[in-house]
């Protein structure tokens, strides 16, 4: 059974390429696409995707807010942030909103397909640069712990 994928991307060419990539995989099935959050929210319930690939910059609208809304609308779907933003604020905001994966744009198509399949297999793939940012943040956060918090850990 194919993994049902819904793509949310405001750039027409990028959305078209992502849709082609999904459609070309025998393990993925494109069930919908949208260019804006309102459009996505109107279509996802009927599409019932297993996985939603969400750009974070959707014109003047926030992909992070869309992820939070999708988490409520599709509690069992895997939400993936797919973006050019590699800063701490966007990464952690997307993850806290409900994204289970954070992938930077520019990955080769097969690497992106593999990441989508890894998510459905229970993984949480992140672009290497993002994984390093998360690790560094966790390592420096430990220094901010009180002695009692360190003892509990």
Protein Blocks (a to p, Z undefined) as FASTA:
>chain_A
ZZddddddfblklmmmmmmmmmmpmkbccfbdcfbfklmmmmmmmnopabdcddfbghja
cfklmmmmmmmmmmmbccddddfbfcfklmmmmmmnopabdcdehiafklmmmmmmmmmn
opacddfklmmmmmmmmmmmmmmpcfklmmmZZ
